[in-house]
Amino acid sequence: MNNNYDRAAGFYDKLSKVVFGNALTEAQRSVLHFIPENAKILIAGGGTGMVLEEIARMRTSGIHITYVEISEKMLAVARRRKVGENKVQFIHAAIETFHSNEKFDIIVTSFLFDNFKEDKAAVVFNVLDNLLIPNGSWLFTDFNIEKNQSRIWQRWLLKSMYFFFRIISNVEANDLPEIEMLYSNAGYKVVFQKLFYGNFIKSFVYQRP
């Protein structure tokens, strides 16, 4: 199965700490203040669920979270997270196959789109776009490549990551998709942005029209 991190679930968080220190956590945390009280949140491809604990530190109760993850073992790790009095529904599914009659106030995608080629990224974007309420916020965190010779290390690190996770998790992508264009074409507005780890990690908050 493509993009399935079952084999990485046991060491993913430790590996990310070794490579990035706290940068992945800090990047995801930087956008969470956009979550209002009593929000309904969809977390797509949440991995080991670190973000659940970060949300609980900010909003200890009243938050309703739908958590969709393709990796059963990642989901098992996420289920053990401390979520305060927030309500979490865990769903084992690929996000591109996820359907819901609910609309969400907030969508969270952390290091999701880097798994997909351009065509699959567009499909996933459309699925999620249809689930976000008008004026809802999309909290986006992912890797970033700058077109700058002084940042050649970014390209090297990204290629190394793709090589490793293609072997371990059958990741289908070999480069970052052009996500900004999808948001722009759909009329989203950037209301927050911040860069981390030498600009290799970016966090954006997009507001849906």
VENWOGI-V275036 format. One line per field, one symbol per residue. psi: psi as a letter, one per 30 degrees, with the letter a starting at -180 (. if undefined). Layout:
BEGIN
psi->???
END
This chain:
BEGIN
psi->kkhjgeffefgeeeeeeeefbgeeeeeeffffffjlkglkkkjjhfbfgefeeeefeejflfkjkkjkkfjeeeeeeeffljgbglkkjkkjlkffgkkkflkkekkkjjhefffkleeeeeeeeeeeeffklkglkjjkkalkkkikefgffeeeeeeeeeeefeeeghkflglklieeeeeefgglkkfkkkllhhgfkkklkkkk.
END
